[in-house]
Amino acid sequence: MKNLRKVFAVVITLSMILSTVAFAAVFSDVTDSAAYAEAIELGAALNMFTGYEDGSFKPDGDITRAEFAAIIVRMLGQEAQSSGAAGATKFADVPSTHWAAGYINIVTNLGIVNGYGDGNYGPEDNVTYEQAVKMCVVALGYEPAAGGNYPVGYLTIAQQRGVTTNVRGTSGVAINRGQVAQMAFNSLDVPLMTQTGFGTYIEYVVNDGTGNTTRKTLLSENLDIVKVKAMVEKTFDLSSSKKDSLVQVEVINAYRSIYGEANEKFEEGRSISIDAGKTNLKSFVGYNVIAYISYNEASDDDPVALYVRKDIAAADEITIAASDIEEVVSKSTPNHFEISYMASKDARAPERITVDAN
């Protein structure tokens, strides 16, 4: 084992496990290397938005205020309520028959939008960067922190909380579909701000897992989705049509509880079965992946993968210092080994990769 450790310490060639693997793009005009690609693909997987009949997404295309209201409602997990909320609105330019009437009523009732102040909403107007930022910030509960200072207060909170990370937008300019996808993607994993007091004792807390708080996000609280980093260990060859999509993974980190108590189902180091669903999870055996998983604690059903991406960049070779290697163990697959190593001096837990020794 010592000799094996020394061999791995020089250069690890991941000829099969980490070689570049190409998968079919979700949209014809969104390649894996495109800006906002992950955000667009995850948003589509979560049914927050769709593409066009020709198979494209048109990331540079415009998006209207009505369309953005629909996205906010879906981020909040209230799509099912939109049909019941349809009907008369408070805006003169949004008739009860408008396709987005239900969505606009929901975001209005939640105080996320107020319209233009002249009795109109502007459903067909293109949503601008600062308008989109304001809606996301309020949807996340940060209206008190923004102090009603539009747009500066909302832009400041959005920057501080990561809502606008990697979003190349400009105030006063219409935001495009790719930018909206990235903003929605960022917002899903931002800690929610909630009210903890009432009456004369109103207080607000950011649920980021520090202090006495539990980490809460739109993913965990509104959509019942757990974001997991895991090693895909194996697939199953089962006769049952209900189980042939199962994949076994070893949990490395459950981001839903990265600061708080871990959900027992997703404890670090635990091997669990996941239904691959419509994803290509079964193609990632031997890879570290980031997976977004639908999980209901009250159900006995297996967690279902909604979106999966490879965690380690597609590269053929990485170098690990001998002093950084924690452990090398044999895997059940012949000639495969798992290496646990510290990726940096500040790392709190080791990374794991599987290597084909052939």
ChimeraX attribute file (.defattr): number of C-alpha atoms within 10 A of each C-alpha:
attribute: neighborCount
match mode: 1-to-1
recipient: residues
	/A:1	9
	/A:2	8
	/A:3	8
	/A:4	9
	/A:5	16
	/A:6	14
	/A:7	12
	/A:8	20
	/A:9	16
	/A:10	13
	/A:11	13
	/A:12	16
	/A:13	18
	/A:14	18
	/A:15	15
	/A:16	15
	/A:17	21
	/A:18	24
	/A:19	14
	/A:20	12
	/A:21	12
	/A:22	8
	/A:23	10
	/A:24	9
	/A:25	12
	/A:26	19
	/A:27	20
	/A:28	13
	/A:29	14
	/A:30	20
	/A:31	15
	/A:32	16
	/A:33	8
	/A:34	12
	/A:35	16
	/A:36	22
	/A:37	21
	/A:38	20
	/A:39	19
	/A:40	29
	/A:41	24
	/A:42	22
	/A:43	22
	/A:44	19
	/A:45	19
	/A:46	18
	/A:47	13
	/A:48	21
	/A:49	19
	/A:50	16
	/A:51	15
	/A:52	9
	/A:53	7
	/A:54	8
	/A:55	12
	/A:56	14
	/A:57	22
	/A:58	16
	/A:59	21
	/A:60	11
	/A:61	12
	/A:62	18
	/A:63	21
	/A:64	19
	/A:65	21
	/A:66	22
	/A:67	20
	/A:68	25
	/A:69	26
	/A:70	25
	/A:71	21
	/A:72	23
	/A:73	21
	/A:74	22
	/A:75	25
	/A:76	18
	/A:77	17
	/A:78	16
	/A:79	19
	/A:80	10
	/A:81	14
	/A:82	18
	/A:83	14
	/A:84	11
	/A:85	16
	/A:86	20
	/A:87	16
	/A:88	15
	/A:89	20
	/A:90	17
	/A:91	21
	/A:92	13
	/A:93	14
	/A:94	23
	/A:95	15
	/A:96	17
	/A:97	12
	/A:98	16
	/A:99	16
	/A:100	24
	/A:101	25
	/A:102	25
	/A:103	27
	/A:104	33
	/A:105	23
	/A:106	25
	/A:107	20
	/A:108	17
	/A:109	11
	/A:110	12
	/A:111	13
	/A:112	21
	/A:113	19
	/A:114	17
	/A:115	16
	/A:116	10
	/A:117	8
	/A:118	9
	/A:119	13
	/A:120	14
	/A:121	22
	/A:122	17
	/A:123	21
	/A:124	13
	/A:125	14
	/A:126	19
	/A:127	25
	/A:128	20
	/A:129	24
	/A:130	22
	/A:131	22
	/A:132	21
	/A:133	27
	/A:134	25
	/A:135	19
	/A:136	25
	/A:137	26
	/A:138	20
	/A:139	23
	/A:140	23
	/A:141	19
	/A:142	22
	/A:143	21
	/A:144	15
	/A:145	16
	/A:146	20
	/A:147	11
	/A:148	12
	/A:149	13
	/A:150	12
	/A:151	15
	/A:152	15
	/A:153	17
	/A:154	25
	/A:155	22
	/A:156	17
	/A:157	19
	/A:158	24
	/A:159	12
	/A:160	11
	/A:161	17
	/A:162	15
	/A:163	25
	/A:164	25
	/A:165	15
	/A:166	13
	/A:167	19
	/A:168	13
	/A:169	17
	/A:170	11
	/A:171	14
	/A:172	11
	/A:173	13
	/A:174	20
	/A:175	25
	/A:176	21
	/A:177	21
	/A:178	25
	/A:179	26
	/A:180	26
	/A:181	25
	/A:182	24
	/A:183	25
	/A:184	25
	/A:185	23
	/A:186	20
	/A:187	26
	/A:188	21
	/A:189	21
	/A:190	22
	/A:191	22
	/A:192	22
	/A:193	22
	/A:194	16
	/A:195	12
	/A:196	10
	/A:197	11
	/A:198	8
	/A:199	6
	/A:200	6
	/A:201	8
	/A:202	9
	/A:203	12
	/A:204	15
	/A:205	16
	/A:206	18
	/A:207	20
	/A:208	20
	/A:209	17
	/A:210	11
	/A:211	9
	/A:212	10
	/A:213	13
	/A:214	18
	/A:215	23
	/A:216	23
	/A:217	23
	/A:218	20
	/A:219	23
	/A:220	20
	/A:221	15
	/A:222	15
	/A:223	19
	/A:224	16
	/A:225	23
	/A:226	23
	/A:227	23
	/A:228	24
	/A:229	24
	/A:230	27
	/A:231	27
	/A:232	25
	/A:233	22
	/A:234	19
	/A:235	20
	/A:236	13
	/A:237	11
	/A:238	11
	/A:239	8
	/A:240	8
	/A:241	7
	/A:242	9
	/A:243	16
	/A:244	14
	/A:245	21
	/A:246	24
	/A:247	23
	/A:248	21
	/A:249	25
	/A:250	21
	/A:251	21
	/A:252	23
	/A:253	20
	/A:254	22
	/A:255	19
	/A:256	25
	/A:257	22
	/A:258	15
	/A:259	17
	/A:260	18
	/A:261	12
	/A:262	15
	/A:263	13
	/A:264	8
	/A:265	14
	/A:266	23
	/A:267	17
	/A:268	17
	/A:269	13
	/A:270	14
	/A:271	18
	/A:272	19
	/A:273	20
	/A:274	23
	/A:275	23
	/A:276	25
	/A:277	17
	/A:278	12
	/A:279	17
	/A:280	15
	/A:281	27
	/A:282	18
	/A:283	15
	/A:284	21
	/A:285	18
	/A:286	23
	/A:287	23
	/A:288	26
	/A:289	22
	/A:290	21
	/A:291	23
	/A:292	24
	/A:293	23
	/A:294	22
	/A:295	20
	/A:296	15
	/A:297	10
	/A:298	6
	/A:299	8
	/A:300	8
	/A:301	11
	/A:302	17
	/A:303	23
	/A:304	22
	/A:305	26
	/A:306	21
	/A:307	24
	/A:308	23
	/A:309	19
	/A:310	18
	/A:311	14
	/A:312	12
	/A:313	9
	/A:314	13
	/A:315	14
	/A:316	14
	/A:317	12
	/A:318	11
	/A:319	11
	/A:320	15
	/A:321	14
	/A:322	14
	/A:323	10
	/A:324	15
	/A:325	20
	/A:326	14
	/A:327	13
	/A:328	19
	/A:329	13
	/A:330	13
	/A:331	15
	/A:332	10
	/A:333	11
	/A:334	10
	/A:335	11
	/A:336	17
	/A:337	18
	/A:338	17
	/A:339	19
	/A:340	18
	/A:341	21
	/A:342	18
	/A:343	16
	/A:344	11
	/A:345	7
	/A:346	7
	/A:347	10
	/A:348	9
	/A:349	13
	/A:350	17
	/A:351	17
	/A:352	21
	/A:353	19
	/A:354	25
	/A:355	23
	/A:356	19
	/A:357	14
	/A:358	9
